[in-house]
Amino acid sequence: MQRSTGLLLVAVLALSATACGSSEPAKPTAGGAPAVTITVACQPAKSAPKERQAWDDDVAAFMKAHPGVTVKSTDQQPCFDPKTFGPKLAGGQMETVFVVPVTNYDDVIGKGQALDITAYTGEIKNWNDLRPDVRELVTKDGKVFGVPNVHYGVGLVYNRKLFTQAGLDPNTPPRTWAEIREAAKKIAALGSGHIGYGEYSGGNTGGWHFTQAIYGRGGAILTDDGAKAAFNSPEGRAVLQTLHDMRWVDNSMGNKLLVGWESLMMAMGSGKVGMMLGAPDVVTDVVNKFKGNVADYGITGFPEARAALSGGEAFMVNPKATPEEAKAGLRWLDFRFNTVGKGRFDFARGKAIGNPVGVPDNDVYGDSATGKAIQEDRRKNASLPVENYEPYVQAAATIPPKAEPVHAQELYAILDVAMSGVLSRRDADLDKLLADAETKANALLAAKG
């Protein structure tokens, strides 16, 4: 999960889902070619009817342009769920094309759970415009196993409206953790359930945000060889100490433990949370899925960042797919996710249905011809003041990216315990929390070999 300085101003990214949908079966082509049915992730939820309709319209348009192909959409909220991903994959229940986070690339590829699509990459017309370093992430031993879909870097997402109400200048967001603490106290002092700074404590998201914070301080989760835990360090302790003090000394974090991705997004969408760590697509999700006001949110660089966690996802193809199914699946990905002015890059449509166009939340095409065309179209149709995100764009150009650790999801689950402990107990022993997590992490790494 790396990131370059060529930022794209993005509108709408990976759409999540909670219901199922399908289309009428296609008939064989006039030439007698067999009909092909593919299943695809991720149809938007019924709770997002405009986005769902846009998806369904794209399915219909794609099927019309590809006689003989039936597309059936499957839903899951969010698109990737660490609790169900492993069992679903192991059980052979994945769609023809499915989403894989960068943390799981090596594992999925190594276990033979993704199809070698080297012979089919030509179905993605702009394949050569995808950033080489991002393509390299889905390549092993010269073979390609996925189509990069999302690439991003973490920053600080903040509510500009709450900043104003708290007497803070939204155009000069915090640059240090000390400034974050002061801003959080002022926002919490607004009362009525306001939270100055939101943080996760479980569902693998607590450990994920711990990783973001320790990277920013110059620390690491693992040693350079990946064999031992490295987070029981001054940087790791500083992460927990800051959270402890904000939670129990400043009283700026509220008293509810937030477990799982949706919980903090919902709180942010309510307009009651002042700040959180996150990639720019947080703005898209908060507005689209959790009814936040599009004008309220800004993004700035990671505080005091010596490095910033970068991440992403790719679509992979079920290894059980026939050549015809694989090619049909990649043609769908080309149409929906990789064509300028179409699918997720149809910014004019996104603006028309009320999506927040203008958020810098994807860098998968970098400064290539395709990337520049997407950037220009996005700016042309921007529905948001892009100046709200300029601090992030400027900072991201100077902050080195740092990838997630190997076995990230298992490590995040272990680090959840430390995050939950410091946020739920005033007298939590920070050193013991880190030591216990270190012991468990080293046992995990030893077992993984």
PyMOL commands that set and color helices and strands:
alter all, ss='L'
color gray80, all
select helices_A, chain A and resi 49-65+82-90+102-110+118-123+127-129+132-137+160-165+177-188+205-216+234-249+261-269+281-290+294-296+323-337+343-345+347-352+369-380+386-396+408-424+430-448
alter helices_A, ss='H'
color red, helices_A
select strands_A, chain A and resi 8-10+21-22+36-40+69-73+97-101+139-140+143-144+147-153+155-159+195-197+200-202+258-259+273-278+297-300+308-317+359-362+401-402
alter strands_A, ss='S'
color yellow, strands_A
deselect
rebuild
show_as cartoon
